[in-house]
Amino acid sequence: MGKQASKLKPEVLDDLKSNTEFSDAEIQEWYKGFLKDCPNGQLSVEEFKKIYGNFFPYGDAGKFAEHVFRTFDANGDGTIDFREFLCALSVTSRGKLEQKLKWAFTMYDLDGNGFITRQEMLEIVTAIYKMVGSVMKMPDDESTPEKRTDKIFRQMDKNMDGRLSLEEFIDGTKSDPSIVRLLQCDPQGN
């Protein structure tokens, strides 16, 4: 089978252009880089965790990287191919706010049932705290993953049923910029 071609087929390029916010040249450039890091054209969860960990040298990014990986892996086959990678990258880097929030909701909704439970939120928030390590000083009411989760739910769970619907998640985030900060783990709101 040998080495994969370093240029995308025209039909693949057209598909990626219509499903992402990237230009031809950007797609080709990303593809070259993807093949350099993943010569077989697939990114495994272990490789993804290694790459992700480089961005957070002072904490443990492993668990959070697994959640991001799951969200990138659109077809659930346990690997990320170039199309999945680029589509997710497009949403997270260039997507409109609503697209980004839907993507984030998918990551927090661990069982995929259309709701984020307090336990699901806690699992992601705990992973974020592990990832940023002791580098970030949190306000007192966010000093633990449990406190932060409680704060998010107090602000977002409008019908108080103990779970967040996509609508509550999007409305809550749009109506209060501090929630974005809470979700992203940015104590200063940068």
SULNORSUL-V937063 format. One record per run of one state. SS is the DSSP state (H for helix, E for strand, L for the rest). FROM is the first residue (numbers start at 1). LEN is the number of residues. Records with the same first field share a line. If there is no record, write none. Layout:
SS = FROM-LEN ; FROM-LEN
//
This chain:
L = 1-9 ; 20-4 ; 38-4 ; 54-8 ; 73-6 ; 95-2 ; 109-6 ; 133-7 ; 143-2 ; 157-6 ; 176-1 ; 185-6
H = 10-10 ; 24-14 ; 45-9 ; 62-11 ; 82-13 ; 97-12 ; 118-15 ; 140-3 ; 145-12 ; 166-10 ; 177-8
E = 42-3 ; 79-3 ; 115-3 ; 163-3
//
